[in-house]
Amino acid sequence: MVLIENKSKTMKNNLQIDAFATNIVRTGESLLGIIAQLKHIKLLNDFTSIETEALSKAEEYKQQSEISRAALKRLQNNISLALYELEDSYYSIHVVPEEEPENGDEMDVQ
């Protein structure tokens, strides 16, 4: 009889342990769900960090824009100078001064 009582107590203890373990697992899953919701809410409603990030990106893009404008201005100046030199060189080589006709060589215009 004592053996049967021990077995029933053991089974009862095992059932209680299983119930506690199941409750712990459910509670853990519930906590994980709540944490995920809190993270989602924090990401969506954290306007301060979103605004800070947007302002820092805008400043970064503004600096890149200024650097690009300065580089383009230098490039424009270099191209203008090179074009002026090329035109000067071209016209000094290819332009032949017109010869003035001598008195006896003038053409008669009719």
Rosetta blueprint (number, residue, H / E / L):
1 M L
2 V H
3 L H
4 I H
5 E H
6 N H
7 K H
8 S H
9 K H
10 T H
11 M H
12 K H
13 N H
14 N H
15 L H
16 Q H
17 I H
18 D H
19 A H
20 F H
21 A H
22 T H
23 N H
24 I H
25 V H
26 R H
27 T H
28 G H
29 E H
30 S H
31 L H
32 L H
33 G H
34 I H
35 I H
36 A H
37 Q H
38 L H
39 K H
40 H H
41 I H
42 K H
43 L H
44 L H
45 N H
46 D L
47 F H
48 T H
49 S H
50 I H
51 E H
52 T H
53 E H
54 A H
55 L H
56 S H
57 K H
58 A H
59 E H
60 E H
61 Y H
62 K H
63 Q H
64 Q H
65 S H
66 E H
67 I H
68 S H
69 R H
70 A H
71 A H
72 L H
73 K H
74 R H
75 L H
76 Q H
77 N H
78 N H
79 I H
80 S H
81 L H
82 A H
83 L H
84 Y H
85 E H
86 L H
87 E H
88 D H
89 S H
90 Y H
91 Y H
92 S H
93 I H
94 H H
95 V L
96 V L
97 P L
98 E L
99 E L
100 E L
101 P L
102 E L
103 N H
104 G H
105 D H
106 E L
107 M L
108 D L
109 V L
110 Q L
